[in-house]
Amino acid sequence: MEVKFLGHSCFLIEIEGNKILIDPFISGNPNINIDPLSLSANYILISHGHGDHIGDAVEISKHHKCPILANYEVAEYCKNKGAEAIGMNTGGAYDLGFVIVKFVHAVHSSRLPDGSYGGNPNGILFYNRDYSFYFAGDTALSTDMTLIPLIAPPLDFAILPMGDHYTMGIEDSIFTAQFIKCNKIIACHFDTFPDIMLDRDKAKALYKQNSIELIIPTIGDNISIKS
């Protein structure tokens, strides 16, 4: 599996030759300068309705004819913009053939770019016979996370927000790693805006104290995951 970080909470993940694009906030991100339409995928997944997560999803979906999976309200918003979308909700799973995706609880808010209700925010579990990982989305720490190990096979890694202010911060991300029983964490949702600047030295020190591997990716980094 290859995991490519495209800034903020956007990842392009390749599994068995299939590509999943998550939360493609590209053109509005001040730290990245690429054409969002250059990103192709088999599926686009959106964790919730905020503009810094829907981002360029509709334009990419229409250009490359790849469907969007999101909660029902976000999916309907994307359909109304001309994209193909599959609406889901918290607790639901969908088999993509090469991986199962399951929407789980996230503690956040969700308003669509047009100001309408964005439905429930979600984290997303991905699992198949070889891999299992958790994309937490924008979330606070929650004891619901203790259910994650009961739902999916043992996690190979998890992607957690770490910028604080709008989501959990460093300390709560460590509790999350412990709740989900995962010792390999990739940071996201940091450094895009002044409110979410990440103290890298603090994060590295606290993770080392707790014997958890922390990857703080740079935009464009490719991370190889071996099951």
Residue frames as a rotation matrix with the C-alpha (Angstrom) as fourth column:
MET 1
0.575 0.818 0.000 0.00
0.818 -0.575 0.000 0.00
0.000 0.000 -1.000 0.00
GLU 2
-0.617 -0.723 0.310 1.19
0.723 -0.677 -0.140 3.51
0.311 0.138 0.940 -0.86
VAL 3
0.467 0.714 -0.521 -0.03
0.855 -0.515 0.060 6.53
-0.226 -0.474 -0.851 1.06
LYS 4
-0.480 -0.605 0.635 0.64
0.748 -0.661 -0.064 9.96
0.458 0.444 0.770 -0.46
PHE 5
-0.031 0.398 -0.917 0.11
0.788 -0.555 -0.267 13.12
-0.615 -0.731 -0.296 1.62
LEU 6
-0.270 0.031 0.962 -1.32
0.822 -0.513 0.247 16.04
0.501 0.858 0.113 -0.32
GLY 7
-0.865 -0.185 0.466 -1.64
-0.039 -0.902 -0.431 18.52
0.499 -0.391 0.773 2.53
HIS 8
-0.318 0.744 0.588 -4.14
-0.918 -0.397 0.005 19.22
0.237 -0.538 0.809 5.31
SER 9
-0.101 0.318 0.943 -6.29
-0.531 0.784 -0.321 16.05
-0.841 -0.533 0.089 5.46
CYS 10
0.708 0.368 -0.602 -5.91
-0.695 0.212 -0.687 15.01
-0.125 0.905 0.406 1.82
PHE 11
-0.297 -0.758 0.581 -4.39
-0.478 0.645 0.596 11.62
-0.826 -0.101 -0.554 1.06
LEU 12
0.385 0.298 -0.873 -4.13
-0.892 0.365 -0.269 9.57
0.238 0.882 0.406 -2.11
ILE 13
-0.138 -0.351 0.926 -4.00
-0.681 0.713 0.169 5.91
-0.719 -0.607 -0.338 -1.12
GLU 14
0.018 0.055 -0.998 -3.22
-0.903 0.429 0.007 3.12
0.428 0.902 0.057 -3.55
ILE 15
-0.142 0.052 0.988 -4.36
-0.627 0.768 -0.131 -0.39
-0.766 -0.638 -0.077 -2.65
GLU 16
-0.190 0.008 0.982 -3.75
0.422 0.904 0.074 -3.25
-0.886 0.428 -0.175 -5.09
GLY 17
-0.795 -0.245 0.554 -3.55
0.604 -0.239 0.761 -0.81
-0.054 0.940 0.338 -7.98
ASN 18
0.198 0.926 0.322 -6.75
0.804 -0.342 0.487 1.02
0.561 0.162 -0.812 -6.97
LYS 19
-0.808 -0.554 0.200 -6.63
0.394 -0.761 -0.515 4.65
0.438 -0.337 0.833 -5.85
ILE 20
0.346 0.858 -0.379 -8.71
0.906 -0.202 0.371 6.32
0.242 -0.472 -0.848 -3.16
LEU 21
-0.593 -0.449 0.668 -8.58
0.293 -0.894 -0.340 10.10
0.750 -0.006 0.662 -2.76
ILE 22
0.057 0.569 -0.820 -9.63
0.988 0.086 0.128 11.36
0.143 -0.818 -0.558 0.66
ASP 23
0.586 0.321 -0.744 -10.80
0.588 -0.800 0.119 14.91
-0.557 -0.507 -0.658 1.49
PRO 24
-0.059 -0.715 0.697 -9.27
0.998 -0.047 0.036 16.60
0.007 0.698 0.716 -1.61
PHE 25
0.875 0.199 -0.441 -8.77
0.274 -0.955 0.113 20.17
-0.399 -0.220 -0.890 -0.40
ILE 26
0.054 -0.881 0.471 -6.24
0.966 0.166 0.199 21.28
-0.254 0.444 0.860 -3.02
SER 27
-0.061 -0.108 0.992 -6.99
0.707 -0.706 -0.033 24.58
0.704 0.700 0.119 -4.77
GLY 28
0.728 0.407 0.552 -7.84
-0.051 -0.771 0.635 26.37
0.684 -0.490 -0.540 -1.50
ASN 29
0.772 -0.503 -0.388 -4.76
0.590 0.342 0.731 25.13
-0.235 -0.794 0.561 0.37
PRO 30
0.902 -0.409 -0.140 -2.14
-0.429 -0.885 -0.179 27.91
-0.050 0.222 -0.974 0.55
ASN 31
0.174 -0.897 0.406 0.65
-0.621 0.220 0.752 25.36
-0.764 -0.383 -0.519 0.99
ILE 32
-0.214 -0.214 0.953 0.17
0.448 0.846 0.290 23.39
-0.868 0.489 -0.085 -2.22
ASN 33
-0.006 0.129 -0.992 0.43
-0.706 -0.703 -0.087 24.35
-0.708 0.699 0.095 -5.86
ILE 34
-0.921 -0.190 0.340 -0.85
0.093 0.740 0.666 21.56
-0.378 0.645 -0.664 -8.08
ASP 35
-0.545 0.767 -0.338 -3.74
-0.746 -0.259 0.614 21.23
0.383 0.587 0.713 -10.49
PRO 36
-0.327 0.438 0.837 -6.46
-0.664 0.524 -0.533 19.30
-0.672 -0.731 0.120 -8.63
LEU 37
0.706 0.655 -0.269 -7.64
-0.636 0.417 -0.650 17.82
-0.313 0.630 0.711 -11.93
SER 38
-0.057 -0.799 -0.598 -4.26
-0.805 0.391 -0.447 16.12
0.591 0.456 -0.665 -12.27
LEU 39
-0.752 -0.152 0.641 -5.35
-0.584 0.606 -0.541 13.85
-0.306 -0.781 -0.544 -9.41
SER 40
-0.065 0.731 -0.680 -7.22
-0.724 0.434 0.536 10.78
0.686 0.527 0.501 -10.61
ALA 41
-0.764 -0.103 0.637 -8.72
-0.572 0.565 -0.595 8.08
-0.298 -0.818 -0.491 -8.45
ASN 42
-0.787 0.544 -0.291 -11.14
0.287 0.740 0.608 5.19
0.546 0.395 -0.739 -8.55
TYR 43
0.339 0.879 -0.335 -13.08
0.797 -0.078 0.599 6.65
0.500 -0.470 -0.727 -5.62
ILE 44
-0.548 -0.379 0.746 -13.20
-0.114 -0.849 -0.516 9.90
0.829 -0.368 0.422 -3.67
LEU 45
0.054 0.547 -0.835 -14.14
0.876 0.376 0.303 9.78
0.480 -0.748 -0.459 0.01
ILE 46
-0.318 -0.051 0.947 -15.27
-0.175 -0.978 -0.112 12.79
0.932 -0.201 0.302 2.01
SER 47
-0.743 -0.076 -0.664 -15.35
0.567 0.456 -0.686 12.75
0.355 -0.887 -0.296 5.82
HIS 48
-0.066 0.752 -0.655 -17.68
0.792 -0.361 -0.493 15.73
-0.607 -0.551 -0.572 6.33
GLY 49
0.535 0.598 0.597 -19.11
0.844 -0.343 -0.413 18.86
-0.042 0.725 -0.688 4.75
HIS 50
0.526 -0.339 -0.780 -16.60
0.107 -0.884 0.456 21.59
-0.844 -0.323 -0.428 5.54
GLY 51
0.950 -0.067 -0.306 -15.02
-0.309 -0.365 -0.878 23.30
-0.053 0.929 -0.367 2.57
ASP 52
0.069 -0.998 -0.011 -11.50
-0.997 -0.069 0.015 22.31
-0.015 0.010 -1.000 3.61
HIS 53
-0.466 -0.183 0.866 -12.53
-0.274 0.960 0.055 18.65
-0.842 -0.211 -0.497 3.16
ILE 54
0.618 0.658 0.429 -14.98
0.340 0.269 -0.901 18.66
-0.709 0.703 -0.058 0.26
GLY 55
-0.249 -0.865 -0.436 -12.48
-0.061 -0.435 0.898 20.92
-0.967 0.250 0.056 -1.49
ASP 56
-0.433 -0.057 -0.900 -12.20
-0.861 -0.268 0.432 20.00
-0.266 0.962 0.067 -5.18
ALA 57
-0.622 0.139 0.770 -14.07
-0.020 0.981 -0.194 16.69
-0.783 -0.136 -0.607 -4.90
VAL 58
0.446 0.892 0.072 -16.92
0.089 0.036 -0.995 17.62
-0.890 0.451 -0.063 -7.25
GLU 59
0.542 -0.292 -0.788 -14.61
-0.797 -0.477 -0.371 18.93
-0.268 0.829 -0.491 -9.99
ILE 60
-0.589 -0.805 0.064 -12.28
-0.761 0.580 0.291 15.92
-0.272 0.122 -0.955 -9.75
SER 61
-0.377 0.541 0.752 -15.21
0.092 0.829 -0.551 13.49
-0.922 -0.138 -0.362 -9.75
LYS 62
0.680 0.696 -0.231 -16.80
-0.111 -0.214 -0.971 15.06
-0.725 0.685 -0.068 -12.83
HIS 63
0.303 -0.647 -0.699 -13.50
-0.935 -0.343 -0.088 15.32
-0.183 0.681 -0.709 -14.70
HIS 64
-0.702 -0.701 -0.123 -12.33
-0.711 0.701 0.062 11.76
0.043 0.131 -0.990 -14.07
LYS 65
0.141 0.875 -0.463 -15.79
-0.685 0.424 0.592 10.14
0.714 0.234 0.660 -13.73
CYS 66
-0.674 -0.353 -0.649 -14.99
0.246 0.721 -0.647 8.68
0.697 -0.596 -0.399 -10.31
PRO 67
0.356 0.934 -0.037 -17.76
0.319 -0.084 0.944 8.36
0.878 -0.348 -0.328 -7.70
ILE 68
-0.521 -0.376 0.766 -17.78
-0.542 -0.548 -0.637 10.12
0.659 -0.747 0.082 -4.35
LEU 69
0.036 0.513 -0.858 -18.63
0.648 0.641 0.411 8.30
0.761 -0.570 -0.309 -1.11
ALA 70
-0.852 -0.220 0.476 -19.82
-0.167 -0.746 -0.644 10.53
0.497 -0.628 0.599 1.72
ASN 71
-0.727 0.680 -0.101 -22.59
0.321 0.205 -0.925 10.87
-0.607 -0.704 -0.367 4.25
TYR 72
-0.065 0.797 0.600 -26.05
0.957 0.221 -0.189 11.26
-0.283 0.562 -0.777 2.73
GLU 73
0.731 0.419 -0.539 -26.22
0.338 -0.908 -0.247 15.06
-0.593 -0.001 -0.805 2.93
VAL 74
-0.087 -0.848 -0.523 -22.75
-0.405 -0.450 0.796 15.59
-0.910 0.281 -0.304 1.46
ALA 75
-0.700 -0.144 0.700 -23.46
0.458 0.662 0.594 13.04
-0.549 0.736 -0.397 -1.27
GLU 76
0.312 0.894 0.320 -26.70
0.893 -0.162 -0.420 14.81
-0.324 0.417 -0.849 -2.23
TYR 77
0.565 -0.219 -0.796 -24.87
-0.135 -0.976 0.172 18.15
-0.814 0.010 -0.580 -2.32
CYS 78
-0.522 -0.851 -0.061 -22.29
-0.262 0.092 0.961 16.63
-0.812 0.518 -0.271 -4.70
LYS 79
-0.408 0.474 0.780 -25.00
0.811 0.582 0.070 15.07
-0.421 0.661 -0.621 -6.87
ASN 80
0.646 0.728 -0.230 -26.71
0.578 -0.663 -0.475 18.43
-0.498 0.174 -0.849 -7.17
LYS 81
0.292 -0.647 -0.705 -23.39
-0.492 -0.733 0.470 19.82
-0.820 0.210 -0.532 -8.42
GLY 82
0.628 0.086 -0.773 -23.28
-0.773 0.184 -0.608 17.18
0.090 0.979 0.182 -11.16
ALA 83
-0.510 -0.860 -0.017 -20.99
-0.840 0.502 -0.206 14.57
0.186 -0.090 -0.978 -9.57
GLU 84
0.235 0.480 -0.845 -21.70
-0.136 0.877 0.461 10.88
0.962 0.007 0.272 -9.13
ALA 85
-0.558 -0.414 0.719 -22.06
-0.728 -0.171 -0.664 10.17
0.398 -0.894 -0.206 -5.43
ILE 86
-0.109 0.444 -0.889 -23.02
0.314 0.864 0.393 7.34
0.943 -0.236 -0.233 -3.07
GLY 87
0.024 0.211 0.977 -24.69
-0.733 -0.661 0.161 8.45
0.680 -0.720 0.138 0.13
MET 88
-0.234 -0.147 -0.961 -23.91
0.454 0.857 -0.242 6.64
0.859 -0.493 -0.134 3.37
ASN 89
0.519 0.318 0.793 -24.26
-0.508 -0.631 0.586 7.26
0.687 -0.707 -0.166 7.09
THR 90
-0.276 -0.695 0.664 -22.58
-0.942 0.060 -0.329 6.49
0.189 -0.716 -0.672 10.39
GLY 91
-0.086 0.154 0.984 -22.27
-0.553 0.815 -0.175 2.75
-0.829 -0.559 0.015 10.97
GLY 92
0.878 0.479 -0.010 -22.74
-0.250 0.441 -0.862 1.84
-0.408 0.759 0.507 7.31
ALA 93
-0.206 -0.938 0.280 -20.21
-0.100 0.305 0.947 -0.12
-0.973 0.168 -0.156 5.25
TYR 94
0.799 0.367 -0.477 -19.64
-0.492 -0.058 -0.869 -0.33
-0.347 0.928 0.135 1.51
ASP 95
0.264 -0.688 0.676 -17.61
0.338 0.722 0.603 -2.95
-0.903 0.069 0.423 -0.32
LEU 96
0.406 -0.209 -0.890 -15.47
-0.726 -0.665 -0.175 -1.43
-0.555 0.717 -0.422 -3.08
GLY 97
0.928 -0.062 -0.366 -14.28
-0.197 0.754 -0.627 -4.88
0.315 0.654 0.688 -4.12
PHE 98
0.113 -0.970 -0.216 -10.67
0.263 0.239 -0.935 -4.34
0.958 0.049 0.282 -3.12
VAL 99
-0.928 -0.337 -0.157 -11.45
0.234 -0.201 -0.951 -2.85
0.289 -0.920 0.265 0.30
ILE 100
0.144 0.962 -0.231 -14.44
0.871 -0.013 0.491 -2.35
0.469 -0.272 -0.840 2.59
VAL 101
-0.785 -0.299 0.543 -15.08
0.034 -0.895 -0.444 1.18
0.619 -0.330 0.713 3.85
LYS 102
0.039 0.777 -0.628 -17.09
0.901 0.244 0.358 1.74
0.432 -0.580 -0.691 7.01
PHE 103
-0.167 -0.011 0.986 -18.22
-0.087 -0.996 -0.026 5.14
0.982 -0.091 0.166 8.29
VAL 104
-0.089 0.053 -0.995 -17.76
0.925 0.374 -0.063 5.60
0.369 -0.926 -0.082 12.04
HIS 105
0.791 0.552 -0.264 -18.47
0.610 -0.683 0.402 8.33
0.042 -0.479 -0.877 14.54
ALA 106
-0.461 -0.853 0.242 -16.50
0.731 -0.520 -0.442 11.59
0.503 -0.027 0.864 14.60
VAL 107
0.309 0.517 -0.798 -17.07
0.876 -0.482 0.027 14.40
-0.371 -0.708 -0.601 17.09
HIS 108
-0.850 -0.526 -0.023 -17.10
0.443 -0.739 0.508 17.60
-0.284 0.421 0.861 15.06
SER 109
0.047 0.864 -0.502 -19.49
-0.158 -0.490 -0.857 19.81
-0.986 0.120 0.114 13.07
SER 110
-0.654 -0.237 0.718 -20.49
0.606 0.405 0.685 19.64
-0.453 0.883 -0.122 9.41
ARG 111
0.369 0.725 -0.581 -21.81
0.045 -0.639 -0.768 22.54
-0.928 0.257 -0.268 7.35
LEU 112
0.263 -0.214 0.941 -21.69
0.915 0.365 -0.172 22.54
-0.307 0.906 0.291 3.57
PRO 113
-0.728 -0.685 0.038 -20.05
0.656 -0.679 0.329 25.33
-0.200 0.265 0.943 1.55
ASP 114
-0.495 0.614 0.615 -23.48
0.254 -0.575 0.778 26.77
0.831 0.541 0.128 0.65
GLY 115
-0.691 0.141 0.709 -24.34
-0.648 -0.556 -0.520 27.05
0.321 -0.819 0.476 4.34
SER 116
0.385 0.896 -0.221 -26.74
-0.701 0.440 0.562 24.09
0.601 -0.061 0.797 4.43
TYR 117
0.543 -0.074 0.837 -26.67
-0.710 0.493 0.504 21.20
-0.450 -0.867 0.215 6.90
GLY 118
-0.046 -0.720 -0.692 -23.82
-0.931 0.283 -0.231 18.80
0.362 0.634 -0.684 6.22
GLY 119
0.678 0.366 -0.637 -25.02
-0.192 0.925 0.328 15.72
0.709 -0.100 0.698 8.11
ASN 120
0.931 -0.326 0.163 -22.98
-0.078 0.260 0.963 13.79
-0.356 -0.909 0.216 10.64
PRO 121
0.267 -0.917 -0.295 -19.19
-0.946 -0.192 -0.261 14.05
0.183 0.349 -0.919 10.40
ASN 122
0.992 0.124 0.016 -17.40
-0.125 0.986 0.109 10.74
-0.003 -0.110 0.994 10.10
GLY 123
-0.182 -0.974 0.137 -14.19
-0.763 0.228 0.605 8.86
-0.620 0.006 -0.785 10.49
ILE 124
0.643 0.371 -0.670 -13.61
-0.743 0.514 -0.429 6.06
0.185 0.773 0.606 8.00
LEU 125
0.086 -0.561 0.823 -12.35
-0.426 0.726 0.540 2.52
-0.901 -0.397 -0.176 8.52
PHE 126
0.377 -0.071 -0.923 -10.76
-0.894 0.231 -0.383 0.66
0.241 0.970 0.024 5.61
TYR 127
-0.182 -0.505 0.844 -10.12
-0.662 0.697 0.275 -3.07
-0.727 -0.509 -0.461 5.71
ASN 128
0.524 0.266 -0.809 -9.55
-0.752 0.590 -0.293 -6.12
0.399 0.762 0.509 3.53
ARG 129
0.943 -0.114 -0.312 -7.75
0.199 0.946 0.257 -9.46
0.266 -0.304 0.915 3.89
ASP 130
0.165 -0.986 -0.021 -4.33
0.817 0.149 -0.558 -7.77
0.553 0.075 0.830 4.01
TYR 131
-0.798 -0.499 0.339 -4.71
0.315 -0.824 -0.472 -4.25
0.514 -0.269 0.814 5.41
SER 132
0.361 0.881 -0.305 -6.71
0.874 -0.206 0.441 -2.28
0.326 -0.425 -0.844 7.92
PHE 133
-0.784 -0.618 -0.060 -6.44
0.597 -0.723 -0.348 1.43
0.172 -0.309 0.935 8.65
TYR 134
0.240 0.842 -0.484 -8.43
0.945 -0.316 -0.081 4.26
-0.221 -0.438 -0.872 10.18
PHE 135
-0.666 -0.274 0.694 -8.85
0.445 -0.892 0.074 7.78
0.599 0.358 0.716 8.87
ALA 136
-0.557 0.414 -0.720 -10.26
0.782 -0.029 -0.622 9.72
-0.278 -0.910 -0.307 11.82
GLY 137
0.184 0.588 0.788 -11.44
0.720 -0.626 0.299 12.80
0.669 0.513 -0.539 9.93
ASP 138
-0.509 -0.235 0.828 -11.91
-0.306 -0.850 -0.429 15.95
0.805 -0.472 0.360 11.96
THR 139
0.458 0.698 -0.551 -12.70
0.261 0.487 0.834 14.77
0.850 -0.526 0.041 15.45
ALA 140
0.155 -0.324 0.933 -12.26
-0.933 -0.358 0.031 15.26
0.324 -0.876 -0.358 19.15
LEU 141
-0.898 -0.421 -0.127 -11.18
-0.320 0.824 -0.468 12.43
0.302 -0.380 -0.875 21.41
SER 142
0.133 0.979 0.156 -14.09
-0.947 0.079 0.310 10.08
0.291 -0.189 0.938 22.12
THR 143
-0.387 -0.219 0.896 -14.54
-0.621 0.780 -0.078 6.84
-0.682 -0.587 -0.437 24.01
ASP 144
0.764 0.645 -0.031 -16.36
-0.417 0.456 -0.787 5.57
-0.493 0.614 0.617 20.91
MET 145
0.294 -0.741 -0.604 -12.86
-0.886 0.026 -0.463 5.05
0.358 0.671 -0.649 19.52
THR 146
-0.466 -0.442 0.766 -12.45
-0.746 0.662 -0.072 2.09
-0.475 -0.606 -0.638 21.87
LEU 147
0.463 0.724 0.511 -14.90
-0.243 0.658 -0.712 0.25
-0.852 0.206 0.481 19.61
ILE 148
0.437 -0.310 -0.844 -12.63
-0.899 -0.193 -0.394 0.50
-0.040 0.931 -0.363 16.57
PRO 149
-0.654 -0.756 -0.010 -10.57
-0.755 0.653 0.057 -2.62
-0.037 0.045 -0.998 17.45
LEU 150
-0.420 0.581 0.697 -13.83
-0.078 0.743 -0.665 -4.58
-0.904 -0.334 -0.267 17.75
ILE 151
0.563 0.731 -0.387 -15.05
-0.370 -0.196 -0.908 -3.57
-0.739 0.654 0.160 14.28
ALA 152
0.770 -0.358 -0.528 -12.04
-0.554 0.036 -0.832 -4.12
0.317 0.933 -0.170 12.04
PRO 153
0.655 -0.651 -0.382 -8.92
0.635 0.749 -0.187 -6.31
0.408 -0.120 0.905 11.98
PRO 154
0.344 -0.597 -0.725 -5.88
0.663 -0.392 0.637 -4.95
-0.665 -0.700 0.261 13.87
LEU 155
0.974 0.128 -0.186 -4.90
-0.007 -0.806 -0.592 -1.61
-0.226 0.578 -0.784 12.38
ASP 156
0.315 -0.894 0.318 -1.73
0.930 0.225 -0.289 -1.30
0.187 0.387 0.903 10.31
PHE 157
-0.853 -0.521 -0.030 -1.83
0.515 -0.829 -0.218 2.47
0.088 -0.201 0.976 10.80
ALA 158
0.299 0.928 -0.223 -4.15
0.923 -0.341 -0.180 5.37
-0.243 -0.152 -0.958 11.55
ILE 159
-0.552 -0.348 0.758 -4.36
0.564 -0.825 0.031 8.93
0.615 0.444 0.652 10.24
LEU 160
0.181 0.572 -0.800 -5.20
0.978 -0.189 0.086 11.36
-0.102 -0.798 -0.594 13.03
PRO 161
0.523 0.012 0.852 -5.71
0.241 -0.961 -0.135 15.13
0.817 0.276 -0.506 13.11
MET 162
0.141 -0.608 -0.781 -3.17
0.981 0.192 0.028 16.81
0.133 -0.770 0.623 15.33
GLY 163
-0.448 -0.405 0.797 -3.40
0.489 -0.857 -0.161 20.57
0.748 0.318 0.582 14.82
ASP 164
-0.622 0.288 -0.728 -5.67
0.707 -0.192 -0.680 21.22
-0.336 -0.938 -0.084 17.83
HIS 165
-0.876 0.305 -0.374 -8.10
-0.298 -0.951 -0.079 24.20
-0.379 0.042 0.924 17.93
TYR 166
-0.122 0.862 -0.492 -10.69
-0.985 -0.045 0.164 22.62
0.119 0.505 0.855 15.57
THR 167
0.527 0.186 -0.829 -9.83
-0.224 0.972 0.075 18.97
0.820 0.146 0.554 16.29
MET 168
0.922 -0.309 -0.232 -7.92
0.353 0.431 0.831 16.95
-0.157 -0.848 0.506 18.85
GLY 169
0.611 -0.792 -0.002 -4.36
-0.774 -0.597 -0.210 18.01
0.165 0.130 -0.978 19.59
ILE 170
-0.228 -0.837 -0.497 -1.17
-0.645 0.512 -0.567 16.08
0.729 0.191 -0.657 20.29
GLU 171
-0.784 -0.133 0.606 -2.04
-0.599 0.419 -0.683 14.73
-0.163 -0.898 -0.408 23.74
ASP 172
0.143 0.932 0.333 -5.52
-0.655 0.342 -0.674 13.57
-0.742 -0.122 0.659 22.74
SER 173
0.473 -0.024 -0.881 -4.14
-0.803 0.399 -0.443 11.93
0.362 0.917 0.169 19.61
ILE 174
-0.676 -0.730 -0.103 -1.97
-0.582 0.614 -0.532 9.76
0.452 -0.300 -0.840 21.86
PHE 175
-0.499 0.603 0.623 -5.04
-0.497 0.389 -0.775 8.70
-0.710 -0.696 0.106 23.85
THR 176
0.509 0.697 -0.505 -6.71
-0.804 0.176 -0.568 7.93
-0.307 0.695 0.650 20.51
ALA 177
-0.084 -0.637 -0.766 -3.80
-0.761 0.538 -0.363 5.73
0.643 0.552 -0.530 19.43
GLN 178
-0.912 -0.243 0.330 -4.14
-0.408 0.608 -0.681 3.84
-0.035 -0.756 -0.654 22.71
PHE 179
-0.108 0.963 0.248 -7.94
-0.628 0.128 -0.768 3.55
-0.771 -0.239 0.591 22.37
ILE 180
0.693 0.419 -0.587 -7.68
-0.716 0.303 -0.629 2.12
-0.085 0.856 0.510 18.85
LYS 181
0.561 -0.550 0.619 -4.65
0.011 0.752 0.659 -0.06
-0.828 -0.363 0.428 19.73
CYS 182
0.864 -0.272 0.423 -2.52
0.451 0.044 -0.892 1.31
0.224 0.961 0.160 16.93
ASN 183
0.455 -0.787 -0.417 1.22
0.458 -0.195 0.868 1.94
-0.764 -0.585 0.272 17.17
LYS 184
-0.653 -0.616 0.441 1.73
0.710 -0.295 0.639 3.66
-0.264 0.731 0.630 13.80
ILE 185
0.384 0.802 -0.458 0.20
0.634 -0.589 -0.501 7.12
-0.671 -0.099 -0.734 13.44
ILE 186
-0.524 -0.416 0.743 0.29
0.818 -0.489 0.303 9.54
0.237 0.767 0.597 10.50
ALA 187
-0.425 0.321 -0.846 -0.48
0.439 -0.745 -0.503 13.15
-0.792 -0.585 0.176 11.40
CYS 188
-0.441 0.299 0.846 -2.86
0.785 -0.330 0.525 15.35
0.436 0.896 -0.089 9.42
HIS 189
0.578 0.759 0.300 -4.85
0.584 -0.642 0.497 18.58
0.570 -0.113 -0.814 9.72
PHE 190
0.445 -0.517 -0.732 -1.88
0.619 -0.414 0.668 20.72
-0.648 -0.750 0.136 10.74
ASP 191
-0.436 -0.838 -0.327 0.03
0.449 -0.518 0.728 23.82
-0.780 0.171 0.602 9.50
THR 192
-0.243 0.386 0.890 -2.55
0.949 -0.093 0.300 24.81
0.199 0.918 -0.343 6.85
PHE 193
0.463 0.473 0.749 -3.78
0.224 -0.881 0.418 27.83
0.858 -0.026 -0.514 8.83
PRO 194
-0.348 -0.679 0.646 -2.29
-0.443 -0.489 -0.752 29.84
0.826 -0.548 -0.131 11.72
ASP 195
0.277 0.559 0.782 -4.69
-0.948 0.026 0.317 28.25
0.157 -0.829 0.537 14.24
ILE 196
0.959 0.188 0.210 -3.45
-0.220 0.966 0.138 24.73
-0.177 -0.178 0.968 13.61
MET 197
0.276 -0.938 -0.211 0.34
-0.710 -0.051 -0.702 24.98
0.648 0.343 -0.680 13.61
LEU 198
0.908 0.067 -0.413 1.92
0.129 0.895 0.427 21.80
0.398 -0.441 0.804 14.93
ASP 199
0.416 -0.791 0.448 4.69
-0.899 -0.284 0.333 21.78
-0.137 -0.541 -0.830 17.54
ARG 200
0.567 -0.182 -0.803 6.74
-0.399 0.793 -0.461 19.00
0.721 0.582 0.376 15.94
ASP 201
-0.535 -0.845 0.007 9.29
-0.387 0.237 -0.891 18.69
0.751 -0.479 -0.454 18.74
LYS 202
-0.440 0.463 0.769 6.56
-0.855 0.046 -0.517 18.30
-0.275 -0.885 0.376 21.35
ALA 203
0.622 0.738 -0.261 4.68
-0.783 0.581 -0.225 15.76
-0.014 0.344 0.939 19.23
LYS 204
0.266 -0.602 -0.753 7.78
-0.323 0.680 -0.658 13.66
0.908 0.419 -0.014 18.58
ALA 205
-0.711 -0.589 0.385 8.82
-0.522 0.074 -0.850 13.73
0.472 -0.805 -0.360 22.24
LEU 206
-0.184 0.725 0.663 5.40
-0.898 0.151 -0.414 12.71
-0.401 -0.672 0.623 23.59
TYR 207
0.734 0.433 -0.522 4.98
-0.634 0.712 -0.301 9.94
0.241 0.552 0.798 21.03
LYS 208
-0.112 -0.857 -0.504 8.44
-0.325 0.511 -0.796 8.61
0.939 0.075 -0.336 21.82
GLN 209
-0.676 -0.101 0.730 7.59
-0.733 -0.006 -0.680 8.61
0.073 -0.995 -0.070 25.55
ASN 210
0.155 0.866 0.476 4.53
-0.772 0.406 -0.488 6.50
-0.616 -0.292 0.732 24.77
SER 211
-0.624 -0.553 0.552 6.38
-0.136 0.772 0.621 4.13
-0.769 0.313 -0.557 22.38
ILE 212
0.489 0.783 0.384 4.14
0.432 0.165 -0.887 5.00
-0.757 0.600 -0.258 19.43
GLU 213
-0.556 -0.679 0.479 5.58
0.746 -0.155 0.647 5.60
-0.365 0.718 0.593 15.95
LEU 214
0.431 0.653 -0.622 4.66
0.267 -0.751 -0.603 9.03
-0.862 0.094 -0.499 14.62
ILE 215
-0.433 -0.469 0.769 4.97
0.890 -0.089 0.447 10.11
-0.141 0.878 0.457 11.00
ILE 216
0.263 0.435 -0.861 4.61
0.176 -0.899 -0.401 13.84
-0.949 -0.046 -0.312 10.37
PRO 217
0.099 -0.248 0.964 4.49
0.934 0.357 -0.004 13.95
-0.343 0.901 0.267 6.58
THR 218
-0.547 -0.259 -0.796 5.60
-0.122 -0.916 0.382 16.73
-0.828 0.306 0.469 4.26
ILE 219
0.510 0.802 -0.312 3.33
-0.419 -0.085 -0.904 17.53
-0.751 0.591 0.293 1.33
GLY 220
0.445 -0.277 -0.852 4.14
-0.848 0.176 -0.500 15.14
0.288 0.945 -0.156 -1.50
ASP 221
-0.527 -0.674 0.519 5.57
-0.815 0.574 -0.082 12.44
-0.243 -0.466 -0.851 0.75
ASN 222
0.278 0.516 -0.810 4.90
-0.597 0.753 0.275 8.82
0.752 0.407 0.518 -0.22
ILE 223
-0.261 -0.275 0.925 4.63
-0.929 0.330 -0.164 6.43
-0.260 -0.903 -0.341 2.71
SER 224
-0.258 0.123 -0.958 4.90
-0.490 0.839 0.239 2.70
0.833 0.531 -0.156 2.01
ILE 225
0.052 0.374 0.926 2.92
-0.974 0.225 -0.036 0.48
-0.222 -0.900 0.376 4.34
LYS 226
-0.535 -0.227 -0.814 3.69
-0.431 0.902 0.031 -3.20
0.727 0.367 -0.581 4.71
SER 227
0.531 0.823 0.201 1.13
-0.649 0.243 0.721 -5.40
0.544 -0.513 0.664 6.39
